[in-house]
Amino acid sequence: MKKLTLFLLFATFVLIACRTSKVEKEEKWITTPSGLQFRDIIEGKGEMPKPRQKVTINFIMKLEDGTVIEDTYKSGIPMSFVLGNKDAIEGLEEGVATMRVGGRRVLMVPPELGFGGHSYRGIPPNSKLIIEVELMKIE
């Protein structure tokens, strides 16, 4: 009985240790000089966009409390914009600029790279945005 208890205790510690290191790996955030934070969910295998190229993305934009602001997966209408034309918020452009086609990334966009002190489509002023973005294609 003692051996079984020791074995179960050891197995529990091993499982906890494995799970902890996996979580730490998953939660590796990179912070850019501008203050944008991101972590890759899937690193794409395709090409990386260059300035002035048109990119097409799918994304889910949320507030910090989890309120969904926009979801192009749900609407079925991906978003396209030209990098550098300021057609998208600065944090989204910066986050997409270093992705590869097929990649998925979570962005934590500070207010100054989002909508700043302005409210927009249900987004309160000075809101931090969480955007899960997938780079679908480059033209």
Buried (B, 14 or more C-beta within 10 A) or exposed (E): EEEEEEEEEEEEEEEEEEEEEEEEEEEEEEEEEEBBBBEBEEEBEBEBBEEEBBBBBBBBBBBEEEEEBBBBEEEEEBBBBBBEEEBBBBBBBBBBBBBBBBBBBBBBBBBBBBBBEEEEEEBEEBBBBBBBBBBBBBE
